[in-house]
Amino acid sequence: MKTAPGKRGPKPKPDTRANLVEAGLRIIHSAGYAATGIQSIVDAAGIPKGSFYTYFDSKEAFGAEVIAEYSKRGQGKLRHFLCDSEKTPLTRLKAFFEDRIEAFGTANYARGCLMGNFSAEAADHSVQIREQLVKEFKAWSQIFESCISEAQGQGEISRQFSAGLLANFIFNSWEGALLRMRVENSAAPLREFMKLVFEKVIQ
């Protein structure tokens, strides 16, 4: 029996999907999800608009993948700081936030956290995006929780509250501070976060 011939025409390039996500991450982080059209994404990626739907069923599916990629990169940086065994857990935690404050200052306090931006802009309107955000926020919180638990074990942080509760509170507070940072175009909300968290919340 003869084998059925394959589809004719050019095969999709293996890096096209990654190029689309990279372009989308950059544009959405700068302009916002609602203001970013598919046309601007494919133009930035240098591909025809029709190719977009070869890789993504919808803009929502694309947005969810952009969130996942942003989160993956962010978790890499988070682990770089919080899993550094050469420093104490509390020192690692402070170092991460100090690094982020410096980075946001370099960016003139614009853009903030892409996951936080998606939460404010699209979570109410897309189940797919909301579910992706829930998944990624949980992953980040678990990394914070692990570091805080280690700090509690070494006596650096009180056991008055569980590591999970502290991790969620700190991460939630940080995301809120980032929104205020963008509104005020200032590091002041981030510095207030540092003062209260490290001088009052965790002792």
N, CA and C atoms as an extended XYZ file, in Angstrom:
609
Properties=species:S:1:pos:R:3:atomname:S:1:resname:S:1:resid:I:1 pbc="F F F"
N         0.849       -1.196        0.000 N   MET     1
C         0.000        0.000        0.000 CA  MET     1
C         0.882        1.243        0.000 C   MET     1
N         0.560        2.174       -0.839 N   LYS     2
C         1.364        3.384       -0.948 CA  LYS     2
C         1.096        4.324        0.232 C   LYS     2
N         2.143        4.980        0.648 N   THR     3
C         1.994        5.956        1.739 CA  THR     3
C         1.405        7.241        1.190 C   THR     3
N         0.451        7.811        1.907 N   ALA     4
C        -0.178        9.062        1.463 CA  ALA     4
C         0.860       10.169        1.428 C   ALA     4
N         0.832       10.962        0.366 N   PRO     5
C         1.817       12.041        0.262 CA  PRO     5
C         1.615       13.074        1.353 C   PRO     5
N         2.708       13.685        1.782 N   GLY     6
C         2.615       14.719        2.807 CA  GLY     6
C         2.077       16.011        2.230 C   GLY     6
N         1.779       16.938        3.107 N   LYS     7
C         1.277       18.234        2.667 CA  LYS     7
C         2.363       18.975        1.907 C   LYS     7
N         1.932       19.604        0.815 N   ARG     8
C         2.876       20.388        0.032 CA  ARG     8
C         3.024       21.778        0.630 C   ARG     8
N         4.051       22.467        0.196 N   GLY     9
C         4.256       23.827        0.677 CA  GLY     9
C         5.337       23.876        1.732 C   GLY     9
N         5.747       25.092        2.093 N   PRO    10
C         6.827       25.255        3.069 CA  PRO    10
C         6.427       24.771        4.453 C   PRO    10
N         7.359       24.114        5.098 N   LYS    11
C         7.108       23.654        6.461 CA  LYS    11
C         7.305       24.798        7.442 C   LYS    11
N         6.540       24.805        8.549 N   PRO    12
C         6.727       25.871        9.554 CA  PRO    12
C         8.138       25.844       10.119 C   PRO    12
N         8.716       26.994       10.298 N   LYS    13
C        10.047       27.073       10.879 CA  LYS    13
C         9.956       26.783       12.376 C   LYS    13
N        10.847       25.963       12.907 N   PRO    14
C        10.755       25.585       14.324 CA  PRO    14
C        10.898       26.767       15.278 C   PRO    14
N        11.549       27.851       14.825 N   ASP    15
C        11.744       28.976       15.734 CA  ASP    15
C        10.663       30.045       15.599 C   ASP    15
N         9.699       29.837       14.698 N   THR    16
C         8.669       30.863       14.488 CA  THR    16
C         7.822       31.076       15.736 C   THR    16
N         7.431       29.984       16.379 N   ARG    17
C         6.622       30.095       17.597 CA  ARG    17
C         7.366       30.877       18.671 C   ARG    17
N         8.642       30.556       18.857 N   ALA    18
C         9.446       31.264       19.855 CA  ALA    18
C         9.591       32.731       19.496 C   ALA    18
N         9.738       33.029       18.204 N   ASN    19
C         9.857       34.425       17.773 CA  ASN    19
C         8.573       35.202       18.050 C   ASN    19
N         7.441       34.552       17.837 N   LEU    20
C         6.158       35.189       18.117 CA  LEU    20
C         6.013       35.498       19.610 C   LEU    20
N         6.347       34.514       20.441 N   VAL    21
C         6.238       34.708       21.894 CA  VAL    21
C         7.184       35.812       22.353 C   VAL    21
N         8.395       35.810       21.818 N   GLU    22
C         9.375       36.838       22.180 CA  GLU    22
C         8.870       38.226       21.793 C   GLU    22
N         8.339       38.345       20.596 N   ALA    23
C         7.801       39.634       20.145 CA  ALA    23
C         6.610       40.046       20.999 C   ALA    23
N         5.729       39.085       21.273 N   GLY    24
C         4.559       39.387       22.087 CA  GLY    24
C         4.927       39.796       23.496 C   GLY    24
N         5.896       39.113       24.071 N   LEU    25
C         6.330       39.448       25.431 CA  LEU    25
C         6.822       40.891       25.488 C   LEU    25
N         7.637       41.239       24.522 N   ARG    26
C         8.220       42.582       24.494 CA  ARG    26
C         7.151       43.665       24.279 C   ARG    26
N         6.261       43.442       23.311 N   ILE    27
C         5.265       44.458       22.968 CA  ILE    27
C         4.190       44.571       24.035 C   ILE    27
N         3.687       43.419       24.509 N   ILE    28
C         2.633       43.445       25.526 CA  ILE    28
C         3.149       44.061       26.823 C   ILE    28
N         4.382       43.760       27.181 N   HIS    29
C         4.939       44.333       28.403 CA  HIS    29
C         5.039       45.854       28.293 C   HIS    29
N         5.248       46.336       27.091 N   SER    30
C         5.384       47.775       26.891 CA  SER    30
C         4.042       48.472       26.692 C   SER    30
N         3.166       47.894       25.855 N   ALA    31
C         1.929       48.566       25.467 CA  ALA    31
C         0.684       48.057       26.175 C   ALA    31
N         0.770       46.850       26.751 N   GLY    32
C        -0.403       46.254       27.382 CA  GLY    32
C        -1.059       45.235       26.469 C   GLY    32
N        -1.802       44.328       27.071 N   TYR    33
C        -2.426       43.227       26.329 CA  TYR    33
C        -3.522       43.728       25.386 C   TYR    33
N        -4.441       44.541       25.893 N   ALA    34
C        -5.575       44.995       25.084 CA  ALA    34
C        -5.126       45.859       23.913 C   ALA    34
N        -4.097       46.659       24.135 N   ALA    35
C        -3.636       47.581       23.095 CA  ALA    35
C        -2.744       46.916       22.058 C   ALA    35
N        -2.371       45.678       22.294 N   THR    36
C        -1.486       44.964       21.370 CA  THR    36
C        -2.303       44.113       20.407 C   THR    36
N        -2.207       44.420       19.129 N   GLY    37
C        -2.918       43.652       18.118 CA  GLY    37
C        -2.039       42.555       17.548 C   GLY    37
N        -2.677       41.554       16.986 N   ILE    38
C        -1.938       40.454       16.379 CA  ILE    38
C        -1.049       40.953       15.246 C   ILE    38
N        -1.537       41.954       14.519 N   GLN    39
C        -0.749       42.481       13.410 CA  GLN    39
C         0.590       43.023       13.879 C   GLN    39
N         0.583       43.742       14.991 N   SER    40
C         1.839       44.302       15.492 CA  SER    40
C         2.792       43.197       15.937 C   SER    40
N         2.240       42.103       16.426 N   ILE    41
C         3.071       40.985       16.875 CA  ILE    41
C         3.733       40.291       15.689 C   ILE    41
N         2.930       39.989       14.658 N   VAL    42
C         3.509       39.294       13.500 CA  VAL    42
C         4.474       40.200       12.741 C   VAL    42
N         4.187       41.500       12.734 N   ASP    43
C         5.116       42.435       12.091 CA  ASP    43
C         6.464       42.414       12.801 C   ASP    43
N         6.415       42.431       14.130 N   ALA    44
C         7.654       42.426       14.910 CA  ALA    44
C         8.412       41.115       14.742 C   ALA    44
N         7.667       40.013       14.572 N   ALA    45
C         8.294       38.703       14.398 CA  ALA    45
C         8.724       38.459       12.958 C   ALA    45
N         8.229       39.318       12.048 N   GLY    46
C         8.601       39.190       10.643 CA  GLY    46
C         7.964       38.013        9.938 C   GLY    46
N         6.680       37.734       10.268 N   ILE    47
C         5.978       36.625        9.612 CA  ILE    47
C         4.610       37.090        9.135 C   ILE    47
N         3.991       36.376        8.183 N   PRO    48
C         2.642       36.734        7.730 CA  PRO    48
C         1.624       36.533        8.847 C   PRO    48
N         0.567       37.339        8.816 N   LYS    49
C        -0.433       37.260        9.878 CA  LYS    49
C        -1.080       35.884        9.953 C   LYS    49
N        -1.302       35.254        8.793 N   GLY    50
C        -1.942       33.949        8.792 CA  GLY    50
C        -1.154       32.888        9.533 C   GLY    50
N         0.152       33.079        9.621 N   SER    51
C         0.995       32.097       10.310 CA  SER    51
C         0.742       32.082       11.812 C   SER    51
N         0.234       33.174       12.341 N   PHE    52
C        -0.032       33.249       13.778 CA  PHE    52
C        -0.949       32.109       14.208 C   PHE    52
N        -1.984       31.851       13.410 N   TYR    53
C        -2.990       30.848       13.780 CA  TYR    53
C        -2.530       29.422       13.494 C   TYR    53
N        -1.356       29.284       12.917 N   THR    54
C        -0.755       27.958       12.796 CA  THR    54
C        -0.263       27.481       14.167 C   THR    54
N         0.081       28.446       15.016 N   TYR    55
C         0.679       28.136       16.315 CA  TYR    55
C        -0.242       28.409       17.495 C   TYR    55
N        -1.182       29.326       17.331 N   PHE    56
C        -2.047       29.707       18.452 CA  PHE    56
C        -3.497       29.770       17.991 C   PHE    56
N        -4.388       29.200       18.795 N   ASP    57
C        -5.815       29.177       18.453 CA  ASP    57
C        -6.456       30.553       18.563 C   ASP    57
N        -5.916       31.375       19.439 N   SER    58
C        -6.525       32.675       19.698 CA  SER    58
C        -5.518       33.612       20.352 C   SER    58
N        -5.886       34.862       20.460 N   LYS    59
C        -5.039       35.815       21.163 CA  LYS    59
C        -4.934       35.448       22.640 C   LYS    59
N        -6.006       34.907       23.208 N   GLU    60
C        -5.972       34.486       24.606 CA  GLU    60
C        -4.955       33.374       24.829 C   GLU    60
N        -4.944       32.389       23.922 N   ALA    61
C        -3.981       31.291       24.030 CA  ALA    61
C        -2.561       31.825       23.909 C   ALA    61
N        -2.390       32.785       23.037 N   PHE    62
C        -1.080       33.420       22.875 CA  PHE    62
C        -0.695       34.161       24.155 C   PHE    62
N        -1.639       34.916       24.713 N   GLY    63
C        -1.372       35.646       25.952 CA  GLY    63
C        -0.967       34.717       27.079 C   GLY    63
N        -1.624       33.569       27.168 N   ALA    64
C        -1.284       32.596       28.209 CA  ALA    64
C         0.138       32.086       28.031 C   ALA    64
N         0.555       31.882       26.793 N   GLU    65
C         1.917       31.397       26.564 CA  GLU    65
C         2.952       32.480       26.851 C   GLU    65
N         2.601       33.718       26.546 N   VAL    66
C         3.497       34.832       26.877 CA  VAL    66
C         3.697       34.899       28.394 C   VAL    66
N         2.603       34.739       29.140 N   ILE    67
C         2.688       34.734       30.603 CA  ILE    67
C         3.604       33.602       31.074 C   ILE    67
N         3.429       32.421       30.498 N   ALA    68
C         4.230       31.266       30.898 CA  ALA    68
C         5.718       31.505       30.631 C   ALA    68
N         6.033       32.110       29.502 N   GLU    69
C         7.433       32.371       29.174 CA  GLU    69
C         8.026       33.434       30.099 C   GLU    69
N         7.263       34.478       30.365 N   TYR    70
C         7.722       35.517       31.293 CA  TYR    70
C         7.969       34.921       32.673 C   TYR    70
N         7.042       34.085       33.115 N   SER    71
C         7.162       33.459       34.427 CA  SER    71
C         8.378       32.545       34.485 C   SER    71
N         8.611       31.792       33.432 N   LYS    72
C         9.760       30.886       33.377 CA  LYS    72
C        11.065       31.663       33.556 C   LYS    72
N        11.186       32.773       32.856 N   ARG    73
C        12.400       33.587       32.968 CA  ARG    73
C        12.523       34.194       34.364 C   ARG    73
N        11.395       34.676       34.875 N   GLY    74
C        11.410       35.273       36.200 CA  GLY    74
C        11.758       34.277       37.286 C   GLY    74
N        11.244       33.052       37.155 N   GLN    75
C        11.566       32.024       38.138 CA  GLN    75
C        13.049       31.674       38.107 C   GLN    75
N        13.642       31.740       36.933 N   GLY    76
C        15.079       31.494       36.835 CA  GLY    76
C        15.865       32.508       37.644 C   GLY    76
N        15.474       33.776       37.523 N   LYS    77
C        16.145       34.832       38.292 CA  LYS    77
C        15.856       34.668       39.780 C   LYS    77
N        14.611       34.326       40.100 N   LEU    78
C        14.235       34.147       41.500 CA  LEU    78
C        15.054       33.034       42.150 C   LEU    78
N        15.191       31.919       41.465 N   ARG    79
C        15.980       30.805       42.006 CA  ARG    79
C        17.461       31.165       42.109 C   ARG    79
N        17.934       31.979       41.174 N   HIS    80
C        19.330       32.410       41.215 CA  HIS    80
C        19.639       33.079       42.544 C   HIS    80
N        18.692       33.864       43.042 N   PHE    81
C        18.888       34.556       44.317 CA  PHE    81
C        18.505       33.679       45.505 C   PHE    81
N        17.322       33.091       45.475 N   LEU    82
C        16.797       32.430       46.666 CA  LEU    82
C        17.377       31.048       46.918 C   LEU    82
N        18.051       30.490       45.952 N   CYS    83
C        18.662       29.168       46.146 CA  CYS    83
C        20.182       29.235       46.269 C   CYS    83
N        20.695       30.411       46.536 N   ASP    84
C        22.141       30.602       46.687 CA  ASP    84
C        22.573       30.148       48.079 C   ASP    84
N        23.097       28.943       48.167 N   SER    85
C        23.429       28.352       49.463 CA  SER    85
C        24.607       29.029       50.157 C   SER    85
N        25.308       29.893       49.458 N   GLU    86
C        26.448       30.578       50.068 CA  GLU    86
C        26.008       31.761       50.933 C   GLU    86
N        24.711       32.109       50.868 N   LYS    87
C        24.187       33.213       51.672 CA  LYS    87
C        23.054       32.707       52.548 C   LYS    87
N        22.783       33.413       53.635 N   THR    88
C        21.679       33.015       54.491 CA  THR    88
C        20.357       33.275       53.774 C   THR    88
N        19.307       32.543       54.105 N   PRO    89
C        18.029       32.709       53.410 CA  PRO    89
C        17.489       34.143       53.452 C   PRO    89
N        17.572       34.792       54.591 N   LEU    90
C        17.054       36.153       54.700 CA  LEU    90
C        17.864       37.117       53.832 C   LEU    90
N        19.170       36.913       53.776 N   THR    91
C        20.024       37.735       52.920 CA  THR    91
C        19.650       37.550       51.457 C   THR    91
N        19.366       36.313       51.069 N   ARG    92
C        18.963       36.031       49.691 CA  ARG    92
C        17.673       36.758       49.341 C   ARG    92
N        16.726       36.698       50.270 N   LEU    93
C        15.422       37.314       50.042 CA  LEU    93
C        15.570       38.821       49.838 C   LEU    93
N        16.329       39.466       50.697 N   LYS    94
C        16.553       40.909       50.568 CA  LYS    94
C        17.267       41.225       49.260 C   LYS    94
N        18.255       40.403       48.921 N   ALA    95
C        19.046       40.649       47.712 CA  ALA    95
C        18.185       40.595       46.457 C   ALA    95
N        17.222       39.669       46.436 N   PHE    96
C        16.342       39.572       45.276 CA  PHE    96
C        15.554       40.854       45.084 C   PHE    96
N        14.918       41.324       46.148 N   PHE    97
C        14.096       42.526       46.019 CA  PHE    97
C        14.941       43.763       45.729 C   PHE    97
N        16.120       43.854       46.303 N   GLU    98
C        17.004       44.985       46.011 CA  GLU    98
C        17.406       44.981       44.540 C   GLU    98
N        17.679       43.809       44.008 N   ASP    99
C        18.022       43.691       42.595 CA  ASP    99
C        16.868       44.150       41.716 C   ASP    99
N        15.656       43.759       42.078 N   ARG   100
C        14.481       44.136       41.299 CA  ARG   100
C        14.229       45.644       41.370 C   ARG   100
N        14.415       46.230       42.538 N   ILE   101
C        14.225       47.680       42.677 CA  ILE   101
C        15.210       48.429       41.794 C   ILE   101
N        16.444       47.967       41.780 N   GLU   102
C        17.452       48.600       40.922 CA  GLU   102
C        17.077       48.459       39.445 C   GLU   102
N        16.594       47.274       39.066 N   ALA   103
C        16.212       47.043       37.668 CA  ALA   103
C        15.036       47.915       37.262 C   ALA   103
N        14.044       48.043       38.127 N   PHE   104
C        12.895       48.887       37.795 CA  PHE   104
C        13.305       50.357       37.713 C   PHE   104
N        14.251       50.754       38.541 N   GLY   105
C        14.751       52.122       38.467 CA  GLY   105
C        15.436       52.385       37.139 C   GLY   105
N        16.204       51.426       36.666 N   THR   106
C        16.871       51.549       35.370 CA  THR   106
C        15.850       51.696       34.246 C   THR   106
N        14.688       51.068       34.416 N   ALA   107
C        13.619       51.138       33.420 CA  ALA   107
C        12.681       52.310       33.676 C   ALA   107
N        13.100       53.243       34.540 N   ASN   108
C        12.305       54.439       34.855 CA  ASN   108
C        10.939       54.102       35.447 C   ASN   108
N        10.879       52.987       36.195 N   TYR   109
C         9.681       52.585       36.932 CA  TYR   109
C         8.473       52.354       36.015 C   TYR   109
N         8.751       51.982       34.777 N   ALA   110
C         7.677       51.676       33.823 CA  ALA   110
C         7.517       50.171       33.684 C   ALA   110
N         6.407       49.760       33.173 N   ARG   111
C         6.067       48.369       32.830 CA  ARG   111
C         5.763       47.483       34.025 C   ARG   111
N         6.612       47.454       35.042 N   GLY   112
C         6.330       46.620       36.208 CA  GLY   112
C         6.407       45.141       35.896 C   GLY   112
N         5.594       44.350       36.586 N   CYS   113
C         5.565       42.898       36.408 CA  CYS   113
C         4.503       42.542       35.374 C   CYS   113
N         4.875       41.797       34.359 N   LEU   114
C         3.926       41.445       33.306 CA  LEU   114
C         2.758       40.633       33.847 C   LEU   114
N         3.012       39.748       34.806 N   MET   115
C         1.921       38.952       35.367 CA  MET   115
C         0.954       39.840       36.142 C   MET   115
N         1.486       40.811       36.883 N   GLY   116
C         0.625       41.749       37.585 CA  GLY   116
C        -0.183       42.596       36.622 C   GLY   116
N         0.442       42.985       35.508 N   ASN   117
C        -0.254       43.787       34.509 CA  ASN   117
C        -1.395       42.997       33.872 C   ASN   117
N        -1.134       41.734       33.548 N   PHE   118
C        -2.183       40.873       32.999 CA  PHE   118
C        -3.309       40.701       34.009 C   PHE   118
N        -2.958       40.575       35.283 N   SER   119
C        -3.971       40.387       36.329 CA  SER   119
C        -4.933       41.570       36.363 C   SER   119
N        -4.382       42.778       36.267 N   ALA   120
C        -5.200       43.978       36.333 CA  ALA   120
C        -6.005       44.198       35.058 C   ALA   120
N        -5.450       43.748       33.943 N   GLU   121
C        -6.049       44.082       32.653 CA  GLU   121
C        -6.956       43.005       32.074 C   GLU   121
N        -6.614       41.740       32.246 N   ALA   122
C        -7.311       40.694       31.492 CA  ALA   122
C        -7.894       39.561       32.320 C   ALA   122
N        -7.527       39.438       33.587 N   ALA   123
C        -7.966       38.278       34.376 CA  ALA   123
C        -9.485       38.191       34.509 C   ALA   123
N       -10.161       39.335       34.543 N   ASP   124
C       -11.617       39.334       34.674 CA  ASP   124
C       -12.318       38.894       33.397 C   ASP   124
N       -11.619       38.940       32.282 N   HIS   125
C       -12.262       38.732       30.984 CA  HIS   125
C       -11.847       37.448       30.278 C   HIS   125
N       -10.881       36.733       30.818 N   SER   126
C       -10.403       35.518       30.161 CA  SER   126
C       -10.114       34.430       31.178 C   SER   126
N       -10.858       33.356       31.112 N   VAL   127
C       -10.632       32.226       32.005 CA  VAL   127
C        -9.253       31.625       31.736 C   VAL   127
N        -8.879       31.522       30.480 N   GLN   128
C        -7.600       30.905       30.122 CA  GLN   128
C        -6.428       31.692       30.691 C   GLN   128
N        -6.496       33.004       30.576 N   ILE   129
C        -5.422       33.838       31.111 CA  ILE   129
C        -5.432       33.799       32.633 C   ILE   129
N        -6.602       33.830       33.234 N   ARG   130
C        -6.685       33.777       34.695 CA  ARG   130
C        -6.104       32.468       35.223 C   ARG   130
N        -6.435       31.357       34.593 N   GLU   131
C        -5.917       30.072       35.045 CA  GLU   131
C        -4.395       29.992       34.888 C   GLU   131
N        -3.873       30.581       33.834 N   GLN   132
C        -2.420       30.598       33.654 CA  GLN   132
C        -1.754       31.425       34.739 C   GLN   132
N        -2.359       32.552       35.068 N   LEU   133
C        -1.820       33.413       36.121 CA  LEU   133
C        -1.837       32.701       37.472 C   LEU   133
N        -2.921       32.014       37.771 N   VAL   134
C        -3.008       31.264       39.032 CA  VAL   134
C        -1.866       30.259       39.115 C   VAL   134
N        -1.626       29.549       38.037 N   LYS   135
C        -0.557       28.551       37.987 CA  LYS   135
C         0.814       29.189       38.217 C   LYS   135
N         1.081       30.305       37.543 N   GLU   136
C         2.399       30.931       37.637 CA  GLU   136
C         2.614       31.606       38.991 C   GLU   136
N         1.600       32.275       39.508 N   PHE   137
C         1.728       32.898       40.825 CA  PHE   137
C         2.008       31.841       41.889 C   PHE   137
N         1.343       30.704       41.774 N   LYS   138
C         1.559       29.623       42.739 CA  LYS   138
C         3.005       29.129       42.674 C   LYS   138
N         3.536       29.010       41.461 N   ALA   139
C         4.919       28.546       41.302 CA  ALA   139
C         5.902       29.518       41.941 C   ALA   139
N         5.671       30.813       41.746 N   TRP   140
C         6.541       31.825       42.360 CA  TRP   140
C         6.438       31.766       43.884 C   TRP   140
N         5.216       31.694       44.387 N   SER   141
C         5.012       31.666       45.838 CA  SER   141
C         5.712       30.470       46.478 C   SER   141
N         5.735       29.354       45.789 N   GLN   142
C         6.376       28.156       46.335 CA  GLN   142
C         7.886       28.346       46.475 C   GLN   142
N         8.484       29.101       45.564 N   ILE   143
C         9.914       29.382       45.672 CA  ILE   143
C        10.178       30.290       46.871 C   ILE   143
N         9.341       31.320       47.042 N   PHE   144
C         9.453       32.180       48.218 CA  PHE   144
C         9.250       31.360       49.494 C   PHE   144
N         8.256       30.498       49.480 N   GLU   145
C         7.938       29.685       50.661 CA  GLU   145
C         9.121       28.825       51.073 C   GLU   145
N         9.787       28.228       50.113 N   SER   146
C        10.925       27.368       50.412 CA  SER   146
C        12.041       28.141       51.098 C   SER   146
N        12.307       29.347       50.606 N   CYS   147
C        13.361       30.177       51.197 CA  CYS   147
C        12.971       30.636       52.608 C   CYS   147
N        11.724       31.037       52.770 N   ILE   148
C        11.251       31.494       54.073 CA  ILE   148
C        11.264       30.348       55.082 C   ILE   148
N        10.868       29.168       54.635 N   SER   149
C        10.892       27.996       55.514 CA  SER   149
C        12.316       27.697       55.982 C   SER   149
N        13.258       27.825       55.081 N   GLU   150
C        14.661       27.611       55.439 CA  GLU   150
C        15.117       28.652       56.451 C   GLU   150
N        14.679       29.904       56.247 N   ALA   151
C        15.041       30.979       57.172 CA  ALA   151
C        14.436       30.731       58.551 C   ALA   151
N        13.221       30.202       58.582 N   GLN   152
C        12.594       29.875       59.869 CA  GLN   152
C        13.360       28.757       60.563 C   GLN   152
N        13.811       27.804       59.783 N   GLY   153
C        14.572       26.699       60.356 CA  GLY   153
C        15.895       27.141       60.954 C   GLY   153
N        16.449       28.231       60.413 N   GLN   154
C        17.721       28.751       60.908 CA  GLN   154
C        17.531       29.862       61.942 C   GLN   154
N        16.276       30.152       62.278 N   GLY   155
C        15.998       31.163       63.289 CA  GLY   155
C        16.064       32.592       62.796 C   GLY   155
N        16.142       32.796       61.496 N   GLU   156
C        16.197       34.156       60.955 CA  GLU   156
C        14.815       34.804       60.890 C   GLU   156
N        13.782       33.988       60.746 N   ILE   157
C        12.409       34.472       60.650 CA  ILE   157
C        11.558       33.716       61.657 C   ILE   157
N        10.702       34.439       62.349 N   SER   158
C         9.823       33.836       63.354 CA  SER   158
C         8.882       32.809       62.728 C   SER   158
N         8.487       31.830       63.537 N   ARG   159
C         7.523       30.832       63.093 CA  ARG   159
C         6.096       31.219       63.475 C   ARG   159
N         5.878       32.473       63.835 N   GLN   160
C         4.534       32.910       64.226 CA  GLN   160
C         3.516       32.646       63.117 C   GLN   160
N         3.957       32.854       61.884 N   PHE   161
C         3.103       32.573       60.730 CA  PHE   161
C         3.788       31.516       59.862 C   PHE   161
N         2.988       30.734       59.167 N   SER   162
C         3.557       29.690       58.326 CA  SER   162
C         4.337       30.293       57.162 C   SER   162
N         5.281       29.530       56.655 N   ALA   163
C         6.081       29.992       55.521 CA  ALA   163
C         5.201       30.254       54.309 C   ALA   163
N         4.174       29.412       54.115 N   GLY   164
C         3.271       29.602       52.981 CA  GLY   164
C         2.488       30.888       53.071 C   GLY   164
N         1.983       31.191       54.271 N   LEU   165
C         1.222       32.429       54.463 CA  LEU   165
C         2.109       33.645       54.252 C   LEU   165
N         3.314       33.620       54.803 N   LEU   166
C         4.245       34.736       54.627 CA  LEU   166
C         4.625       34.907       53.155 C   LEU   166
N         4.856       33.799       52.480 N   ALA   167
C         5.233       33.868       51.065 CA  ALA   167
C         4.135       34.524       50.237 C   ALA   167
N         2.895       34.112       50.461 N   ASN   168
C         1.780       34.693       49.715 CA  ASN   168
C         1.611       36.177       50.035 C   ASN   168
N         1.720       36.515       51.313 N   PHE   169
C         1.552       37.912       51.707 CA  PHE   169
C         2.642       38.796       51.104 C   PHE   169
N         3.866       38.329       51.182 N   ILE   170
C         4.988       39.115       50.654 CA  ILE   170
C         4.868       39.283       49.140 C   ILE   170
N         4.548       38.198       48.454 N   PHE   171
C         4.426       38.271       46.995 CA  PHE   171
C         3.253       39.162       46.593 C   PHE   171
N         2.119       39.027       47.282 N   ASN   172
C         0.962       39.870       46.986 CA  ASN   172
C         1.271       41.342       47.241 C   ASN   172
N         1.965       41.614       48.338 N   SER   173
C         2.319       42.990       48.676 CA  SER   173
C         3.275       43.582       47.645 C   SER   173
N         4.200       42.770       47.194 N   TRP   174
C         5.155       43.213       46.176 CA  TRP   174
C         4.444       43.578       44.879 C   TRP   174
N         3.502       42.738       44.458 N   GLU   175
C         2.768       43.019       43.230 CA  GLU   175
C         1.963       44.319       43.364 C   GLU   175
N         1.374       44.538       44.519 N   GLY   176
C         0.651       45.788       44.747 CA  GLY   176
C         1.576       46.992       44.732 C   GLY   176
N         2.749       46.847       45.337 N   ALA   177
C         3.734       47.931       45.349 CA  ALA   177
C         4.195       48.268       43.937 C   ALA   177
N         4.285       47.252       43.079 N   LEU   178
C         4.703       47.494       41.695 CA  LEU   178
C         3.663       48.315       40.935 C   LEU   178
N         2.386       48.076       41.205 N   LEU   179
C         1.347       48.879       40.566 CA  LEU   179
C         1.439       50.333       41.015 C   LEU   179
N         1.640       50.546       42.300 N   ARG   180
C         1.802       51.916       42.809 CA  ARG   180
C         3.067       52.565       42.259 C   ARG   180
N         4.115       51.780       42.110 N   MET   181
C         5.363       52.286       41.531 CA  MET   181
C         5.115       52.889       40.163 C   MET   181
N         4.329       52.191       39.333 N   ARG   182
C         4.051       52.674       37.986 CA  ARG   182
C         3.214       53.944       38.012 C   ARG   182
N         2.245       53.984       38.906 N   VAL   183
C         1.374       55.162       39.013 CA  VAL   183
C         2.168       56.386       39.459 C   VAL   183
N         3.035       56.188       40.462 N   GLU   184
C         3.782       57.304       41.036 CA  GLU   184
C         5.112       57.556       40.325 C   GLU   184
N         5.498       56.622       39.444 N   ASN   185
C         6.781       56.716       38.750 CA  ASN   185
C         7.904       56.953       39.752 C   ASN   185
N         7.903       56.093       40.765 N   SER   186
C         8.822       56.297       41.881 CA  SER   186
C         9.122       54.969       42.571 C   SER   186
N        10.284       54.897       43.186 N   ALA   187
C        10.650       53.709       43.961 CA  ALA   187
C        10.054       53.729       45.353 C   ALA   187
N         9.405       54.828       45.731 N   ALA   188
C         8.900       54.977       47.099 CA  ALA   188
C         8.023       53.802       47.545 C   ALA   188
N         7.042       53.330       46.744 N   PRO   189
C         6.230       52.188       47.194 CA  PRO   189
C         7.060       50.928       47.416 C   PRO   189
N         8.109       50.759       46.640 N   LEU   190
C         8.961       49.580       46.790 CA  LEU   190
C         9.811       49.684       48.050 C   LEU   190
N        10.271       50.886       48.353 N   ARG   191
C        11.047       51.095       49.577 CA  ARG   191
C        10.169       50.938       50.805 C   ARG   191
N         8.915       51.357       50.714 N   GLU   192
C         7.980       51.165       51.827 CA  GLU   192
C         7.725       49.678       52.034 C   GLU   192
N         7.610       48.954       50.946 N   PHE   193
C         7.456       47.495       51.019 CA  PHE   193
C         8.638       46.878       51.761 C   PHE   193
N         9.848       47.268       51.388 N   MET   194
C        11.047       46.707       52.015 CA  MET   194
C        11.081       47.006       53.509 C   MET   194
N        10.762       48.222       53.865 N   LYS   195
C        10.829       48.628       55.273 CA  LYS   195
C         9.847       47.834       56.128 C   LYS   195
N         8.602       47.749       55.673 N   LEU   196
C         7.587       47.062       56.464 CA  LEU   196
C         7.805       45.543       56.489 C   LEU   196
N         8.134       44.973       55.343 N   VAL   197
C         8.303       43.521       55.289 CA  VAL   197
C         9.494       43.070       56.121 C   VAL   197
N        10.624       43.737       55.946 N   PHE   198
C        11.845       43.249       56.598 CA  PHE   198
C        12.071       43.805       58.006 C   PHE   198
N        11.318       44.853       58.381 N   GLU   199
C        11.460       45.364       59.737 CA  GLU   199
C        10.291       45.011       60.643 C   GLU   199
N         9.144       44.651       60.047 N   LYS   200
C         7.948       44.372       60.861 CA  LYS   200
C         7.321       42.997       60.587 C   LYS   200
N         7.130       42.676       59.315 N   VAL   201
C         6.394       41.442       58.979 CA  VAL   201
C         7.218       40.210       59.290 C   VAL   201
N         8.483       40.203       58.849 N   ILE   202
C         9.354       39.064       59.145 CA  ILE   202
C        10.483       39.543       60.039 C   ILE   202
N        10.582       38.928       61.206 N   GLN   203
C        11.602       39.319       62.182 CA  GLN   203
C        12.227       38.071       62.792 C   GLN   203
